[in-house]
C-alpha cells in the first residue's frame, strides 16, 4: 500500500510540473507539510506566518494566513514587459466587462475598444474601455496601479500614485478635447455623439489633492475614479466623497 501511495504521489508531482513548468513541487506529502509549517512571517512588508501549525498529532490550517499569502502570490509584480502588459490588458478587460453589464453597453461604441484611433496618419490614442448611452460617449483610460504596494502606505508610493493619476487625467483630457474637435478620423467616426466624456479609472481609489483629478466630468462622475466607483456611477448613482 505504501509503495502504491508513493507511486501515486510521484505521478501527481510529475503532472503538476508538466502543467506549470518551473514550479518547485515537494516530492512527498511530508515535505509539503514541512514547508507549510516553516513559512516565515515578516513585519515589513507585512507577510503572515505559516499556513499550517501542528500540536502533537493534530494539524491546524490557518485559513487567514493562507488567504493572505494566496492573494499576495496572485499579485502582478511591479515590472515592465510582458507581465506588465498582461496586467494592464486584464484590467482593461475587467473595466470593459463592467461597462458591458451596464446600461452604457452598445455594440457600436464597443467596436472602438482596443482600437488605436488615427487622424491625419497619426496615432491619437488606444481606447482602453468605452461605453455609450444615447448621445453620450464614455471614453475610459485604464491605469492598473498595483494595490499591494499602495496598501503599504509608504509616502513615496502614495505620492507617486497620486502624481501618476493626475498626469493621466491631464493627458486624457487633452486627448478627449482633440477628439471633440476632430470627431471623424481615418478609422473612427464619433459624429453621432453629442457629448464625449473622458475618465481615468484605477483598480482602487487613489487619493489625490483637490484639483484636476477630483473635478466633475459629468453628472456625479469625477475625472479619476476607482473601478468600484465607476460601476456605481454606471448603475445611476452620483458619486459623493467625504
C-alpha positions, 0 to 999 in steps of 0.5 A: 500500500505504501509503495502504491501511495508513493507511486501515486504521489510521484505521478501527481508531482510529475503532472503538476510540473508538466502543467506549470513548468518551473514550479518547485513541487515537494516530492512527498506529502511530508515535505509539503507539510514541512514547508507549510509549517516553516513559512516565515512571517515578516513585519515589513512588508507585512507577510503572515506566518505559516499556513499550517501549525501542528500540536502533537498529532493534530494539524491546524490550517490557518485559513487567514494566513493562507488567504493572505499569502494566496492573494499576495502570490496572485499579485502582478509584480511591479515590472515592465514587459510582458507581465506588465502588459498582461496586467494592464490588458486584464484590467482593461478587460475587467473595466470593459466587462463592467461597462458591458453589464451596464446600461452604457453597453452598445455594440457600436461604441464597443467596436472602438475598444482596443482600437488605436484611433488615427487622424491625419496618419497619426496615432491619437490614442488606444481606447482602453474601455468605452461605453455609450448611452444615447448621445453620450460617449464614455471614453475610459483610460485604464491605469492598473496601479498595483494595490499591494504596494499602495496598501503599504502606505509608504509616502513615496508610493502614495505620492507617486500614485497620486502624481501618476493619476493626475498626469493621466487625467491631464493627458486624457483630457487633452486627448478627449478635447482633440477628439471633440474637435476632430470627431471623424478620423481615418478609422473612427467616426464619433459624429453621432455623439453629442457629448464625449466624456473622458475618465481615468479609472484605477483598480482602487481609489487613489487619493489625490489633492483637490484639483484636476483629478477630483473635478466633475466630468459629468453628472456625479462622475469625477475625472479619476475614479476607482473601478468600484466607483465607476460601476456605481456611477454606471448603475445611476448613482452620483458619486459623493466623497467625504 
